[in-house]
Amino acid sequence: MERIPEIRKLTNLLGHITQQAQWIKLIQAVMNQHRNVKNFNADMLHSVRSETGLSEEVFNSIYTGLYCMLAQLIRDHCRKPDENLEQFVMEDLSPLGLPEKYVQIFGSAFKTYVKSLHQSARDRVPRHPSLKLFRWRTEVAISTSSLNRLLRPSILIEFTLSDKRKQLLQMDLKMFHTLRFGVACMLKEMNDIEHDPQIQRDVKILPGVTAMY
């Protein structure tokens, strides 16, 4: 975490925070923005800066550092979900050289909002629509404009996605078997990767958070 430039800059500017109340207001603002990005706006941020009494340049640097620190803390906690929260925060932030009382305040706020912080992080992850419904049927073309008796089978597939869009595909048997073979190969490769010992080594991620970061 100490390698992140914004966090290093934060530690160098801690001398500007002379009161514990300033630190608490900054942490509350950062937590609120992480938990509810949609309703957090520039006016709220300006109000927090006025309450802390910091100059705009110093406030922006400290706030950015805190935001990056919280984001990294969430990532680290995803990899160690079973650890005691207070101990986890102390161990994660101790290399930064922050005052112990500041770390304790940060850890207390993190413990209070940890579930909503993880949930909001998951909600902000961009995702493609998922598959909600899959239907298919076979059709037979009896004739065409050039042939009176064709009797060529085809397959009609309909996908219904989570965003309520519908996609239709029509293909002949040869194309269907090609598609089926391609999907089978892809699933086999995914299974091979999932069971690769090198991939599995030291990977401990919370369910549902794998795609977060």
N, C-alpha and C positions, 0 to 999 in steps of 0.2 A: 504494500500500500504506500510505503514511503517513497516509492519510485515515481508515483504520479505527480507531475509538476504542480498541479493545482493544490494538492494536499501539502506538498512541501512549502508552497507559498503561504498556505494557511498557518502552518506552524511558525513561520517567521513573523507573522503579523499578530500573534496572540497578545503581544504587549499592548495592543490598542484596546483590548477588552479588559477594562479595569474593574468591572462589577459582574458578579455572578448572574444578575438579572439580564444583562446583555446576552450572555451565553445561552441562557434559557430561552429567551425570545428568538434567537437565531435558530436554535435546535427545533423549537416548535414550528417555526416557519418552514424549515427544510422538511420536517416530518409531514406537515400538512400538504406541501407541494407534491411529495412522493405519493401520498395517500390519495390525493384528489386533484390531479393535474388540471382537470377541466374547469374547476371552479376557482383555481388560484390564478390571479391576474397581476398585472404590473402595479395597480393601485395598492393592493395588499402588500406587495413587496416594498413599495415606497413608504408605506405606513410603518413597516417593521424597521426600515432604515432610520426613519425619524425617531422612533422610540429608542433605538440603540444609541443614537447620537454620533454615529460613525460617519466619516466622509464617504462620498459615493465610491471612490476608488477602493478604499479599504474595505468597505462593506461588500462590494461586488466580489473582491478577491476572497474574503473570508467565507461568504455565502457559497461561492462556487466550490471552494475547497470542502466545505461541509457537505454539500450536495454530492460531490464525487466520493467523499468518505463514506456516506451512508449507502450509496449505490454499491460500492465495493464491499461494504459490510454485509449487505444482503446477498451478494454473490458468494462470499465466503461462508455465510451461514447455510446456504443451500448445500454446500459440500460437507458441512459438519452439523447436521440438524439435531443430533442427539446430545450435543454438549450443553452443559449448564450455561444459560445465557449470560449471566454476570461474568463468569469466568471466560467465556468466549470473547466478549467485548473487551475485557481487560487484556487478554493475550493478543488480540488483533490490533488494538490501538496503542499498546505499550511501546512499540518501537518508534512511534511518532514523537515521543517526548512530551505529550500533553500533560498538564497538571492532573493529578489523580482525581480531584473533585470534579473536573470537567469531564473526565472519562466516566465517572460514576453517574453524573447527570445524563450523559449521552446514553449510557447503558440502561438506565432506568426508563428513559423514553423509548428506546429500542424494544425493550421487553414489553412495554405497554402496547405498542403498535405493531409488533412483529407480524402478526397474522394478516392485518390489513396491508402492511407494506409488501408482503409476499404476494397477496392477492392482486394489489394494484400493479405490481410488476408483471404478473402473468397477464393481466388484462391489457397491458400496453404492448405486449409482444404481437407484431403483425402476423396474421395467419391467413392462409388461403381458406376458402369455404370448404367445409367437410361434406362428405357424401351422406345424404339422408335417406334416399330411396333409389333402388336400382331395379328396373324392370326390363324384360326382354321378350321377344317373340320371334318366331320364324315366319317368313313370308315366301310365297312362291310366285315368280313372274310367269304367267301362263303364256304370254305372247308379247311381241314388240311390233313396232311399225314395219320391221323388215322380216320378222319371222312369225309365222302363225302359231307354231307350237314350240315354246321354249322350255317351260317347266324348270326354271333355274331358281333354286332356293337362295334366300338371303336372310340375314339376321338384323333385326331392328332393336336397338338398345336405347333406353331412356334413363338419364341420370337426373335426379332432383337434388340440388345442393342446399346447404344450410341457409344460403341467402335467397332461397326460393326461386333461383334460376333453374331452368330445365335445358338440358342438352340432349340432342338426338343424334345418334350415329346409325348409319346403315352400311353394311358390308357383306361381301359374299363369303362363302365358307373358307376359301383360301386365306383371305385377309383376316378372318376371325381366328383361324388356327395360328397365323403369324403373330397376332396380338396376344393370344393366350400363351404362346411360347415365350414371347418377350416378357410378359408379366411373371411367368414362372421363373425365368432366369433372374429377374430383378429381385424377387422374393428370396431366392436361394442365396444371392449375394448379400442381401440384408441379413439373413440368418447367419451366414458365415462370419460377417463382420461382428454381429452381436455376440457370437461365441468365441471370438478371437481373444486369446489370453492377454495379448498386449493391449487390446482396447479395454478389456475389463479391469485391468490393473489400476487400483487406486481410484476408481470411478464410483463415487457415492453421491448420487443426486436425489433430491426429494422428488416423489412422484408428481408429474405434471409441471415440473420446473425445468426439465431437460432442455426445452427449446427457449428458455427465457433469455439466456445470455449466449 
